[in-house]
């Protein structure tokens, strides 16, 4: 019983809170938000006495929202400015959709007044068709006008307008073909290539891998990167990866000797006191304890080491003006390090994860070419970061 009472009280509190928040939205002019909240509350038990406040609020919010939209429409239609066509279309859509949102829960009785709440419904189908036709014509004409420009940003705006038009009015005239044209003419094409300013040979496979932009995932809606120039494409920008220097360390083998000690259990022994007497339990039996002994290992560790550092500079070039836009220094390093070891003594004295080094022997050092190539992953990551954070168009 107590649980039922608590649930009932909670429902009353929640209802009061919902009514107050709906009233607040209405008072602040957020009519559609108030409508949404009231409709959600009235989807169940709409005839319940506790839902009456929502009915009154919904009736008021609907009337005020409709009046505001009709007033805005009246002003926009009188202005007769094509730039307002989208706003007019959206307002008619809003009026229509608002009615459709409320229809499923009608009728809504107002118990005290002995009547149903009033929601005047109008047919906006003619206005919707007319305003969509006007908007479609305006978007099409405006996009065609933008596409007479030589500015790529105008083509991008034309593409956005045509894309919106295609969703609004599918298969409208030659919109799909115009979208393809706007996409092509609004795209920046970037030619990416390398220059070797070092006195060493840069592995061809590193250059190919570095310029394989299919692995970068960087092509976006309006920027395409090519590492091989293609016919019939006028490139807007160039990105040059200038290799400036390669520093290769000598092959080194570093030696280190160290001793490890550890206590391990070696059977059991009698526990004795400070005087050397055997300690016994309450039954007179000698107490046994672990017999610990110290073991040690003498380790001879060898580390093969070789490093390669590649320095480069990424230049952004504007091909239209042949001017340097920006330059970004890049440094990448790859370190080859291989450890192996041998020992004298008991290997249990060292950690088990060190055992792997005892099973190894010296290996051939990687060639200089392989070392340079191995810097590639780090170089690619840094190159991607530069491109991601520094667009050609600001």
Buried (B, 14 or more C-beta within 10 A) or exposed (E): EEEEEEEEEEEEEEBEEBBEEBBEBBEEEBBBBBBBBBBEBBEEEBEEEEBBBBBBBBBBBBBBBBEEBEEBBEEBBEEEEBEBBBBBBEBBBBBBEBBEBBEEBEEBBBEEEEEEBEBEEEEBEEBBEBBBEBBBBBBBEBBBEBBEEEEBEBBBBBBBBBBBBBEBBEEBEEBEEBBEBBBEBBBBBBBBBBBBEBEBEBBEEBBEBBBEBEEBEBBEEBBBBBBEEEEEEEBBBBBBBBBBEBEBEEEEEEEEEEEBEBEEEEEEEEBEEEEEEEEEEEEEEEEEEEEEEEBBBEBEBBBBBBBBBBBBBBBBBBBEEEEEBEEBEBBBEBEBEBBBBEBEBBBBBBEEEBEEBBEEEEEEBBEBBEBBBBBBEBBBEBBBEBBEEEEBEE
